[in-house]
Amino acid sequence: MAEGMLLFGGTFDPVHNGHLIVARAAAEELGFARVTLIPANNPPHKPPACAPAADRLAMLGLAVQGDGLFDVCDLELRRSGPSYTLDTLKALRRQLGEVSLHWLIGADMLADLPDWHRADEVLSLVRIVVAARPAERGTVDDVLAGLSGRLGEQHIRRLREGILHMPLIDISSSDIRRRVAAGQSVRYLVPEGVARYVADHGLYRQADPPRQSAPRRCGG
């Protein structure tokens, strides 16, 4: 079994089955017995979450209830200001000591990695694990080649070693929000407890506001 912690951050607005499937697949491939889910309070470079932090945290708890693989950490929700990954990692270091930290991201976030807040420090504190779906595997090498002048060869080598081949799970939080707003079912897209919570609390009944351009999906 792998040592250290496997961390998976995101807005989780809402958490869906794709998140959980990818996290479980990564844990199995790397040999981690636990995955810690970290919901962001104020993610940089992304629009504010549609659901309040308390609701997103509650849905995460319902999604993983009874599943021994997952922990939920509210560290970023308790911190004001932008949810910078660096601040989260430093806080975990203070709590846990010199434990090995691994941070799971999607391949779509890889190109923005140099734009994360103090990216060099982040990469020195954590091992980035990249979840690449089948359609993305051919482009990840190209993305890494484009980053070589911005991150340095040591970081690129570690990123390349951290690429995981994931199953194709085409579920997105934005599509779930759209379906809820349109009165459509989200059954089988989210855990049953999450679907009930969304309905009971009237979440996502309004469509997402139109945007001038697609938001950058940067972990900060």
C-alpha positions as CSV (number, residue, x, y, z in Angstrom):
1,M,0.0,0.0,0.0
2,A,1.3,3.5,-0.9
3,E,2.4,5.8,1.8
4,G,1.2,9.3,2.3
5,M,-2.1,11.0,1.2
6,L,-4.0,11.2,-2.1
7,L,-5.8,14.5,-2.2
8,F,-8.5,15.5,-4.7
9,G,-9.6,19.1,-4.7
10,G,-12.4,20.8,-6.6
11,T,-15.5,22.9,-6.4
12,F,-17.7,19.8,-6.3
13,D,-20.7,21.9,-7.4
14,P,-22.2,19.3,-7.1
15,V,-20.1,16.2,-6.5
16,H,-21.0,13.5,-9.0
17,N,-20.3,9.9,-9.8
18,G,-17.5,10.8,-12.2
19,H,-15.5,12.4,-9.4
20,L,-15.8,9.3,-7.3
21,I,-15.1,6.8,-10.1
22,V,-11.9,8.7,-11.1
23,A,-10.8,9.1,-7.4
24,R,-11.3,5.4,-6.8
25,A,-9.5,4.4,-10.0
26,A,-6.5,6.6,-9.1
27,A,-6.4,5.2,-5.5
28,E,-6.4,1.6,-6.9
29,E,-3.8,2.2,-9.5
30,L,-1.5,4.0,-7.0
31,G,-2.2,1.7,-4.0
32,F,-3.8,4.3,-1.7
33,A,-6.2,3.1,1.0
34,R,-7.8,6.5,1.4
35,V,-8.6,9.6,-0.8
36,T,-9.2,13.0,0.9
37,L,-11.7,15.2,-0.9
38,I,-11.1,18.9,-0.5
39,P,-13.9,21.2,-1.6
40,A,-12.7,24.7,-2.6
41,N,-14.3,27.8,-1.0
42,N,-13.1,30.5,-3.5
43,P,-11.2,28.8,-6.4
44,P,-9.0,31.2,-8.3
45,H,-9.5,31.6,-12.0
46,K,-13.1,30.1,-11.9
47,P,-16.5,31.7,-11.3
48,P,-17.9,31.4,-7.8
49,A,-19.7,28.2,-6.9
50,C,-23.4,28.1,-7.5
51,A,-24.2,26.3,-4.3
52,P,-23.1,27.6,-0.9
53,A,-20.1,26.0,0.7
54,A,-22.2,24.4,3.5
55,D,-24.4,22.7,0.9
56,R,-21.4,21.4,-1.2
57,L,-19.8,20.1,2.0
58,A,-23.0,18.3,3.0
59,M,-23.4,16.7,-0.4
60,L,-19.8,15.4,-0.3
61,G,-20.6,13.9,3.1
62,L,-23.7,12.2,1.7
63,A,-21.8,11.0,-1.5
64,V,-19.2,9.1,0.5
65,Q,-21.2,8.1,3.5
66,G,-20.4,4.5,4.4
67,D,-17.5,4.3,1.9
68,G,-14.2,3.7,3.8
69,L,-12.1,4.9,0.9
70,F,-13.0,8.6,1.3
71,D,-12.4,11.4,3.8
72,V,-13.7,14.9,3.4
73,C,-11.6,17.8,4.5
74,D,-13.2,21.3,5.0
75,L,-9.8,23.1,5.4
76,E,-10.4,25.4,2.4
77,L,-14.0,26.1,3.4
78,R,-12.8,27.4,6.8
79,R,-10.3,29.8,5.2
80,S,-11.1,33.2,3.7
81,G,-9.7,34.5,0.5
82,P,-8.7,32.6,-2.6
83,S,-8.4,28.8,-2.2
84,Y,-4.8,28.5,-3.2
85,T,-3.5,25.0,-3.3
86,L,-0.2,26.2,-1.8
87,D,-1.9,27.4,1.4
88,T,-3.7,24.1,1.7
89,L,-0.5,22.1,1.3
90,K,1.3,24.2,3.9
91,A,-1.6,23.8,6.3
92,L,-1.5,20.0,5.8
93,R,2.2,20.0,6.4
94,R,1.8,21.8,9.7
95,Q,-0.8,19.3,10.8
96,L,0.7,16.1,9.5
97,G,4.5,16.7,9.3
98,E,6.6,15.3,6.4
99,V,4.0,13.0,5.0
100,S,4.1,12.4,1.2
101,L,1.3,14.3,-0.5
102,H,-0.2,13.5,-3.9
103,W,-2.7,15.8,-5.6
104,L,-5.1,14.4,-8.2
105,I,-6.0,16.7,-11.1
106,G,-7.7,16.2,-14.5
107,A,-5.7,16.3,-17.7
108,D,-7.7,19.4,-18.7
109,M,-6.1,21.3,-15.9
110,L,-2.5,20.4,-16.8
111,A,-1.9,23.3,-19.2
112,D,-2.8,25.8,-16.6
113,L,-0.5,24.4,-14.0
114,P,2.3,27.1,-14.4
115,D,-0.4,29.7,-13.7
116,W,-1.1,28.3,-10.2
117,H,-0.2,30.6,-7.4
118,R,3.6,30.1,-6.8
119,A,3.5,26.9,-8.9
120,D,7.2,26.0,-8.2
121,E,6.5,25.9,-4.5
122,V,3.4,23.8,-5.0
123,L,5.3,21.3,-7.1
124,S,8.0,21.1,-4.5
125,L,5.5,20.2,-1.8
126,V,3.2,17.7,-3.6
127,R,3.3,15.1,-6.3
128,I,0.8,16.0,-9.0
129,V,-1.1,13.0,-10.3
130,V,-2.8,13.6,-13.7
131,A,-6.0,11.6,-14.5
132,A,-6.1,11.2,-18.3
133,R,-9.1,9.8,-20.0
134,P,-8.7,7.8,-23.3
135,A,-9.4,10.8,-25.5
136,E,-6.9,12.9,-23.7
137,R,-4.0,10.5,-23.7
138,G,-2.7,11.6,-27.1
139,T,-2.6,15.2,-26.1
140,V,-1.0,15.0,-22.7
141,D,2.5,14.6,-24.1
142,D,2.0,17.6,-26.3
143,V,0.9,19.7,-23.3
144,L,3.9,18.6,-21.3
145,A,6.2,19.5,-24.1
146,G,4.7,22.9,-24.2
147,L,5.2,23.4,-20.5
148,S,8.9,22.4,-20.5
149,G,10.1,26.0,-20.9
150,R,7.9,27.2,-18.0
151,L,8.2,24.5,-15.3
152,G,11.7,23.0,-15.7
153,E,12.7,19.5,-16.7
154,Q,12.6,18.0,-13.2
155,H,9.0,19.1,-12.7
156,I,8.1,17.9,-16.3
157,R,9.6,14.5,-15.6
158,R,7.7,14.1,-12.3
159,L,4.4,15.1,-14.1
160,R,5.0,12.6,-16.8
161,E,5.6,9.9,-14.3
162,G,2.4,10.9,-12.5
163,I,0.0,10.3,-15.5
164,L,-2.7,7.8,-14.9
165,H,-4.9,6.2,-17.5
166,M,-8.5,6.6,-16.4
167,P,-11.8,5.2,-17.6
168,L,-13.9,7.4,-19.9
169,I,-16.5,9.0,-17.6
170,D,-18.3,11.9,-19.4
171,I,-20.1,13.5,-16.5
172,S,-19.8,17.2,-15.5
173,S,-21.1,19.3,-12.7
174,S,-22.2,22.0,-15.2
175,D,-24.3,19.5,-17.1
176,I,-25.9,18.3,-13.9
177,R,-26.8,21.9,-12.9
178,R,-28.3,22.4,-16.4
179,R,-30.4,19.2,-16.1
180,V,-31.7,20.3,-12.7
181,A,-32.6,23.7,-14.0
182,A,-34.4,22.1,-16.9
183,G,-36.3,19.8,-14.6
184,Q,-34.5,16.7,-15.9
185,S,-33.4,13.7,-13.9
186,V,-29.9,13.4,-12.5
187,R,-30.4,9.8,-11.4
188,Y,-27.3,7.6,-12.0
189,L,-25.2,10.8,-12.5
190,V,-24.9,11.6,-8.8
191,P,-25.2,9.4,-5.7
192,E,-28.8,9.0,-4.5
193,G,-28.2,11.1,-1.4
194,V,-26.9,14.0,-3.4
195,A,-29.9,13.9,-5.8
196,R,-32.2,14.0,-2.8
197,Y,-30.3,16.8,-1.2
198,V,-30.4,18.9,-4.4
199,A,-34.2,18.4,-4.7
200,D,-34.9,19.0,-1.0
201,H,-32.9,22.2,-0.8
202,G,-33.9,23.6,-4.2
203,L,-30.4,23.8,-5.5
204,Y,-29.5,24.6,-9.1
205,R,-33.1,25.5,-10.2
206,Q,-31.8,28.5,-12.0
207,A,-29.7,28.1,-15.1
208,D,-26.0,29.1,-14.9
209,P,-25.6,32.7,-16.2
210,P,-24.1,33.0,-19.7
211,R,-20.4,33.6,-19.9
212,Q,-18.4,35.6,-22.4
213,S,-15.7,32.9,-22.6
214,A,-15.1,29.5,-21.0
215,P,-13.5,29.9,-17.5
216,R,-10.0,28.8,-17.0
217,R,-9.9,25.6,-14.9
218,C,-6.9,26.3,-12.8
219,G,-6.2,24.9,-9.4
220,G,-4.4,27.8,-8.0
